[in-house]
């Protein structure tokens, strides 16, 4: 992986972590925080940047450990958070509140 690619990934990740932290601590209510996060994600194309970082890092790791080992690792060692589909905003807010307890 090129040094410039690594630098770009790090710059993007640094912006994301710092900005998300600022948003998380900079607003009083959940709704405003959620809207600010959504604005940041859309305005700065965060999902596209994360997808690109994932692609580059995955490719590099696959080359480093071998494709077979990489796909085995992906299939067995990765777990994903499940979005609360089927819940309304009040139920999601209650789930969020429960994290603070």
C-alpha positions in Angstrom: 0.0 0.0 0.0 1.3 3.4 -0.9 2.3 5.9 1.8 0.0 8.5 0.2 -3.0 6.0 0.5 -2.2 5.4 4.1 -2.0 9.1 4.8 -5.3 9.8 3.1 -7.0 7.0 5.2 -5.5 8.4 8.4 -6.5 12.0 7.6 -10.1 10.8 6.8 -10.3 8.7 10.0 -8.9 11.4 12.1 -11.5 13.9 10.8 -14.3 11.4 11.5 -13.2 10.5 15.0 -12.6 14.1 16.1 -15.8 15.5 14.5 -18.0 12.7 15.8 -16.6 13.3 19.3 -17.2 17.0 19.0 -20.8 16.4 17.8 -21.4 13.9 20.6 -20.3 16.3 23.3 -21.5 19.5 21.7 -25.2 19.2 21.6 -27.7 19.0 24.5 -30.5 16.9 23.0 -30.5 13.6 21.1 -32.4 14.9 18.1 -30.0 17.7 17.4 -27.0 15.4 17.9 -28.6 12.9 15.5 -29.2 15.6 12.9 -25.7 17.0 13.2 -24.3 13.5 12.8 -26.4 12.9 9.7 -25.4 16.3 8.3 -21.7 15.5 8.8 -22.0 12.1 7.3 -23.8 13.4 4.2 -21.9 16.6 3.7 -18.4 15.0 4.1 -19.4 11.8 2.3 -18.3 9.7 5.3 -19.8 6.4 4.1 -17.9 6.7 0.8 -14.7 7.5 2.6 -15.2 4.5 5.0 -15.9 2.2 2.1 -12.8 3.3 0.3 -10.7 2.8 3.4 -12.2 -0.6 3.9 -11.5 -1.6 0.3 -7.9 -0.5 0.5 -7.2 -2.0 3.9 -9.0 -5.3 3.0 -7.0 -5.6 -0.3 -3.7 -5.0 1.5 -4.5 -7.4 4.3 -5.6 -10.0 1.8 -2.3 -9.7 0.0 -0.4 -9.8 3.3 -2.1 -13.0 4.7 -3.4 -14.6 1.5 -6.8 -14.5 0.0 -7.9 -17.8 1.5 -6.9 -16.8 5.1 -8.4 -13.4 4.6 -11.8 -14.7 3.6 -11.8 -17.3 6.4 -11.1 -14.5 8.8 -13.9 -12.3 7.4 -16.4 -15.2 7.6 -15.6 -16.4 11.1 -14.2 -13.5 13.1 -16.3 -10.5 12.1 -19.5 -9.6 13.8 -21.8 -6.8 12.8 -24.1 -4.5 14.8 -27.7 -5.0 13.8 -29.7 -1.8 13.2 -32.9 -1.6 15.2 -35.2 -2.1 12.2 -38.8 -2.3 13.1 -38.4 0.2 16.0 -39.8 3.7 16.0 -37.9 6.7 17.0 -39.2 6.6 20.6 -38.1 3.0 21.0 -34.7 3.8 19.5 -34.4 6.7 21.9 -35.2 4.4 24.8 -32.4 2.0 23.6 -30.1 5.0 23.5 -31.1 6.0 27.0 -30.5 2.5 28.3 -26.8 2.8 27.3 -26.4 5.7 29.7 -27.5 3.6 32.7 
